[in-house]
Amino acid sequence: MAFIPAYMRVRQYCVDLALRHTDTQTRIQSERELCKRLGISRTTARKALKDLIDEGWLVVKPGKGMFVQSPGGRTQAGGNVQFFRTMVVWGDGKHVSLNGLYMDLLAGFCEVFKNLPILLQTANLVGTREQIVDEIAMYRPDAVIWVRPLPAHAAAIRKIRRTLPVCVVGNPPCGDPFHVTMDYEAAGRLAARWLLDRKIERAYYAGHEQGHGVMEAFLRGWMAAHDERGQPFDRARIIPRDGDFIAATRRALEKGCDGIFCYGSEYAAVDRALEGAQAGGLPRVVDQTFFGTFGAQRAPDAQILFFRHETATLAAQQVFRRLTEPDFKPGETVVAPELQATTAPS
């Protein structure tokens, strides 16, 4: 087990012991004994043991020590109900801070799960990419929700799916057998059409990140909408996310810009560039921004909701069905985007 991070070595040892011994007379070694046996620090051992107690794998008996929790104690939070452990993994698995998008998704999962026999756990995977499968297995989940995994995680997800349901959330549609997501290309079409319908023909597209799956799909839809109108979009009017974003936006205005789309994370910077160039009235469309228009002087004219709240609730509902209905085959669910006019700053 030397390649496994210290925290996970404690978990693996204790959980394996709990699964082998179902009676409550099986004593777990003390912190000091575990440190000596596994070659770890007292701080690491204490943290891992506390988490295992909180999760119901171990129980402390005053004056006697730490013991294996009975199977009933691990799975029954009340009465005779069986609880299902569901793990949420964010992005590359190492997210410990959640932005507005992830907070909204987590709220959607909780909205469904709070009234069901689900024990929800958010994971911070500490091992390397090659260790992910083993690390997730150590937590013994019954299902996994993986929000926007990287392409490099595809092989790991396929391997985990041999024994557990894994619901992927939010990646571009790709025919995945268990995936809940949005139609990002349709979102790009909506944004472009909103501007084109208003005779805005020299709009700029701001905040693009080349190689980002979601943004590339959105851009394909944006380009397609222009082609449909017989007005091919000039890629020179793309403002990349990197570099001096405000300066690049101001240069776009100098070249002739009659409208702009930008991603919500860049909106405040675009607003500062427009206001500074006396172009505050320029029509603006943004994607879904989960922190409102903080730092901007005025709201955008329209907003594309391409990660609607129902995405999270659908994912949670389908995970529970997969856990409780053996014949349920979820497939790929693609939610349509929505465009909303913005009437006031948020």
C-alpha positions in Angstrom: 0.0 0.0 0.0 3.0 2.3 -0.1 1.8 4.2 -3.2 -1.4 5.1 -1.5 -1.6 8.4 0.4 -1.3 8.0 4.2 -4.9 9.1 4.9 -6.2 6.5 2.5 -4.1 3.8 4.0 -5.8 4.3 7.3 -9.3 4.2 5.6 -8.5 1.1 3.6 -7.2 -0.8 6.7 -10.1 0.1 8.9 -12.9 -0.4 6.4 -11.5 -3.7 5.3 -11.4 -4.8 8.9 -15.0 -3.6 9.4 -16.2 -5.6 6.4 -14.4 -8.8 7.5 -15.7 -8.5 11.1 -19.5 -7.8 11.5 -19.6 -8.1 15.3 -19.0 -5.1 17.6 -16.3 -6.9 19.7 -13.6 -6.3 17.0 -11.4 -3.6 18.4 -9.5 -1.2 16.2 -5.9 -0.4 17.1 -5.2 2.9 18.8 -3.9 6.0 17.0 -0.3 5.2 18.2 -0.6 1.5 17.1 -1.9 2.5 13.7 0.8 5.1 13.2 3.5 2.4 13.9 1.8 -0.2 11.8 1.1 2.0 8.7 4.0 4.4 9.0 1.9 7.6 9.3 1.6 10.6 11.5 -0.7 11.0 14.5 -2.4 13.9 12.9 -3.3 11.9 9.8 -4.4 8.9 11.8 -6.6 11.1 14.0 -8.3 12.8 11.0 -9.0 9.4 9.2 -10.4 7.8 12.3 -12.6 10.8 13.1 -14.0 10.6 9.5 -14.6 6.9 9.8 -16.5 7.4 13.1 -18.6 10.2 11.6 -19.4 7.9 8.6 -20.5 5.0 10.9 -17.7 2.5 10.2 -16.3 2.8 13.8 -17.7 3.4 17.2 -16.0 4.6 20.4 -16.8 2.8 23.6 -15.6 5.0 26.6 -12.9 3.4 28.6 -12.5 0.5 26.2 -11.4 1.9 22.9 -12.5 2.0 19.3 -14.5 -0.8 17.8 -16.1 -1.9 14.5 -19.6 -0.6 14.1 -22.3 -3.2 13.4 -23.6 -3.4 9.9 -26.9 -2.1 11.1 -25.2 1.0 12.6 -23.5 1.6 9.3 -26.5 1.4 7.0 -29.5 2.4 9.2 -29.8 6.0 10.2 -33.2 5.2 11.6 -35.7 2.3 11.7 -34.9 -0.4 9.2 -34.2 1.7 6.2 -31.1 0.9 4.0 -29.2 4.0 3.1 -27.2 4.3 -0.1 -23.8 6.1 0.0 -23.5 8.4 -3.0 -20.2 10.2 -3.7 -19.9 13.5 -5.6 -16.7 14.1 -7.5 -16.0 17.6 -8.9 -13.8 18.1 -12.1 -10.4 16.5 -11.6 -11.4 15.2 -8.2 -9.3 17.7 -6.2 -11.8 20.5 -5.8 -12.0 21.6 -2.2 -13.6 25.0 -3.0 -16.9 25.2 -4.9 -17.7 28.0 -7.2 -21.3 29.2 -7.9 -21.9 26.6 -10.6 -20.9 23.7 -8.3 -22.8 25.2 -5.4 -26.0 25.3 -7.5 -25.5 21.7 -8.6 -24.9 20.6 -5.0 -28.1 22.4 -4.0 -30.0 20.5 -6.7 -28.6 17.1 -5.6 -29.5 17.9 -2.0 -33.0 19.0 -3.0 -33.7 15.5 -4.3 -31.6 13.4 -1.9 -32.6 15.1 1.4 -36.0 13.2 1.3 -34.5 9.9 0.2 -32.4 7.3 2.0 -29.1 8.7 0.6 -25.9 9.5 2.5 -24.2 12.2 0.3 -20.4 12.6 0.4 -18.3 15.1 -1.6 -14.9 13.7 -2.3 -11.5 15.3 -2.5 -9.3 12.7 -4.2 -5.7 13.0 -3.1 -4.0 10.4 -5.2 -2.8 10.6 -8.8 -5.0 10.0 -11.8 -3.8 6.4 -11.9 -5.0 5.8 -8.3 -8.5 7.2 -8.7 -10.3 3.9 -9.1 -8.7 2.4 -6.0 -9.2 5.6 -4.0 -12.9 5.8 -4.8 -13.3 2.1 -4.0 -11.9 2.7 -0.5 -14.8 5.0 0.3 -17.2 2.1 -0.5 -19.8 4.2 -2.3 -23.0 2.7 -3.8 -22.9 5.2 -6.6 -20.9 8.1 -7.9 -21.9 11.5 -9.5 -19.0 12.9 -11.4 -19.4 16.6 -12.4 -17.4 17.5 -15.5 -14.7 14.9 -15.4 -11.7 15.5 -17.6 -11.3 13.5 -20.8 -8.3 11.8 -19.2 -10.7 10.3 -16.6 -12.8 8.3 -19.2 -10.9 5.1 -18.7 -11.2 5.3 -14.9 -15.0 5.9 -15.2 -15.4 2.9 -17.5 -13.5 0.7 -14.9 -15.6 2.0 -11.9 -18.8 1.3 -13.9 -18.0 -2.4 -13.9 -19.1 -2.4 -10.2 -20.9 0.9 -9.5 -23.2 3.3 -11.4 -21.4 6.5 -12.3 -23.5 9.4 -13.5 -21.5 12.0 -15.4 -22.9 15.5 -15.3 -22.2 18.5 -17.5 -19.8 17.4 -20.2 -20.7 18.0 -23.9 -23.1 15.4 -25.2 -21.2 12.4 -26.5 -23.5 9.3 -26.2 -22.3 8.4 -22.7 -24.4 5.6 -21.2 -25.2 7.5 -18.0 -24.9 11.3 -18.6 -27.1 14.3 -17.7 -26.0 17.5 -19.5 -27.0 20.5 -21.5 -27.1 21.1 -25.3 -24.2 23.6 -25.4 -24.3 23.9 -29.2 -28.0 24.9 -29.0 -27.0 27.5 -26.4 -24.4 29.0 -28.8 -27.1 29.2 -31.5 -29.5 31.0 -29.1 -26.9 33.6 -28.2 -25.9 34.3 -31.8 -29.6 34.4 -33.0 -30.5 36.9 -30.2 -27.9 39.3 -31.6 -28.5 38.6 -35.3 -32.3 39.1 -34.8 -31.4 42.7 -33.7 -29.4 43.3 -36.9 -26.1 43.1 -34.9 -23.7 41.8 -37.5 -20.3 42.7 -36.1 -20.6 41.1 -32.6 -17.5 39.9 -30.8 -17.3 36.6 -28.9 -15.3 37.1 -25.7 -13.8 34.7 -23.1 -13.1 31.7 -25.3 -10.7 29.0 -24.1 -9.4 26.9 -26.9 -9.7 23.1 -26.2 -12.3 23.6 -23.5 -15.0 21.1 -24.4 -18.0 23.1 -23.3 -16.8 26.3 -24.9 -15.8 24.6 -28.1 -19.4 23.1 -28.4 -20.9 26.6 -27.7 -18.7 28.1 -30.3 -19.8 25.5 -32.9 -23.4 26.5 -32.3 -22.5 30.2 -32.5 -20.7 29.7 -35.8 -23.6 27.5 -37.2 -26.2 30.2 -36.4 -24.2 32.7 -38.4 -23.8 30.3 -41.3 -27.6 29.7 -41.3 -28.1 33.4 -41.9 -25.5 33.6 -44.6 -23.2 35.7 -42.4 -20.2 33.5 -41.6 -18.6 34.6 -38.4 -15.0 35.9 -38.6 -12.8 34.1 -36.1 -10.8 37.2 -35.8 -13.7 38.5 -33.7 -13.0 36.0 -30.9 -11.4 37.5 -27.8 -9.5 34.7 -25.9 -9.8 34.4 -22.2 -6.0 34.7 -21.6 -3.9 37.8 -21.9 -5.1 41.4 -21.2 -8.8 40.9 -21.5 -9.8 44.5 -21.0 -7.3 45.8 -23.6 -8.4 43.2 -26.1 -12.0 44.2 -25.7 -11.2 47.9 -26.2 -9.2 47.0 -29.4 -12.4 45.2 -30.6 -14.4 48.4 -30.1 -11.8 50.3 -32.2 -12.2 47.8 -35.0 -16.0 48.2 -35.1 -18.1 46.2 -32.7 -21.9 46.5 -32.4 -22.6 43.8 -29.8 -20.8 41.3 -27.7 -21.2 37.8 -26.1 -19.1 36.9 -23.2 -18.9 34.2 -20.5 -20.2 35.2 -17.1 -16.9 34.9 -15.4 -15.5 37.6 -17.7 -18.6 39.9 -17.6 -17.3 42.5 -15.1 -14.1 42.9 -17.1 -16.1 43.4 -20.4 -18.3 45.9 -18.6 -15.3 47.9 -17.4 -13.9 47.9 -20.9 -17.1 49.1 -22.5 -17.8 51.8 -19.9 -14.2 53.0 -20.2 -14.6 53.3 -23.9 -17.9 55.2 -23.7 -19.7 52.2 -25.2 -21.8 51.3 -22.2 -25.0 50.9 -24.3 -23.6 48.2 -26.5 -25.9 45.1 -26.5 -24.6 42.3 -24.4 -25.4 38.6 -24.0 -23.7 36.5 -21.3 -23.8 32.8 -20.4 -25.0 31.8 -17.0 -23.2 33.7 -14.3 -23.6 32.4 -10.8 -22.2 35.5 -9.1 -24.6 38.0 -10.7 -23.1 41.2 -12.1 -20.8 41.9 -9.2 -18.3 44.5 -10.1 -20.2 45.6 -13.2 -22.1 48.9 -13.7 -25.0 47.5 -15.6 -26.6 44.1 -16.3 -26.4 42.3 -19.6 -29.3 42.5 -21.9 -29.8 38.7 -22.1 -28.5 35.6 -20.4 -28.1 32.1 -21.7 -29.1 29.5 -19.2 -27.1 26.5 -20.4 -26.7 24.8 -17.1 -30.3 24.9 -15.8 -31.1 23.8 -12.2 -33.1 20.8 -13.5 -29.8 19.3 -14.7 -28.9 18.5 -11.1 -32.3 17.3 -10.1 -32.5 15.0 -13.1 -29.1 13.5 -12.3 -30.0 12.9 -8.7 -33.4 11.3 -9.6 -31.7 9.0 -12.1 -29.0 7.9 -9.7 -31.6 7.0 -7.1 -33.6 5.0 -9.7 -30.4 3.2 -10.8 -29.8 2.3 -7.2 -33.3 1.0 -6.5 -34.5 -0.3 -9.9 -32.1 -2.9 -11.2 -33.6 -2.8 -14.7 -33.4 1.0 -15.1 -31.2 2.0 -18.0 -30.7 5.8 -17.8 -28.8 6.6 -21.1 -27.9 10.2 -21.9 -30.2 13.0 -21.0 -29.7 16.4 -22.7 -31.5 19.4 -21.3 -32.4 22.3 -23.7 -30.9 25.7 -22.9 -33.0 28.8 -22.3 -32.5 32.5 -23.1 -33.8 35.1 -20.6 -33.9 38.8 -21.0 -32.3 40.7 -18.1 -34.4 43.5 -16.7 -32.2 44.6 -13.8 -28.8 44.0 -12.4 -28.6 41.0 -10.0 
